[in-house]
């Protein structure tokens, strides 16, 4: 499975899978409870595949960060996003050593880890799968 159809909707908890586009917006299904919602075009929506994390050398796609976490955890769940700030920063440094500590806040790290655990539990991501997607994207 892929994160291409996974959304974050501002003001709504968790993540959503894009199910259907309509004239006035789209229908999305919550990854937390499976409930379907309609989302208007005026809502602030982000595709996870379009989100990047700042590094000292530029930016890295969120999918690559997820792949690093999956590799570190052998495709299992990551630590809890409710750990202390120091634990979260140390963990994220292991996953992405060159992340920009001035522009990536602890709240961002919490969100990335929480999102990873949500989509990992649903089987949307593994380290091998993300590596295949990256290879395909670079060939195109």
CORNORBEL-V553845 format. One record per pair of residues at least 6 apart in sequence whose C-alpha atoms are under 6 Angstrom apart, sorted by the first residue. I is the first residue (numbers start at 1). J is the second residue. D is the distance in whole Angstrom. If there is no record, write none. Layout:
i	j	d
I	J	D
I	J	D
This chain:
i	j	d
1	124	5
2	124	6
4	49	5
5	17	6
5	18	5
6	16	6
6	17	5
6	47	6
6	48	6
7	15	6
7	16	5
7	46	6
7	47	5
7	48	6
8	15	5
8	45	6
8	46	5
9	45	5
10	44	6
15	31	6
16	28	6
16	29	5
16	30	4
16	31	5
17	28	5
17	29	5
18	28	5
19	27	6
19	28	5
20	26	6
20	27	5
24	40	6
25	39	6
25	40	4
25	41	5
26	38	6
26	39	5
27	37	6
27	38	5
28	36	6
28	37	5
29	35	6
29	36	4
51	62	6
52	59	6
52	60	5
52	61	4
52	62	5
53	59	5
53	60	5
54	99	6
54	100	6
55	98	6
55	99	4
55	100	5
56	98	6
56	99	6
56	100	5
67	127	5
67	130	6
68	95	6
69	95	6
70	126	6
70	127	5
71	127	5
75	126	5
77	117	6
81	110	5
81	113	6
81	114	6
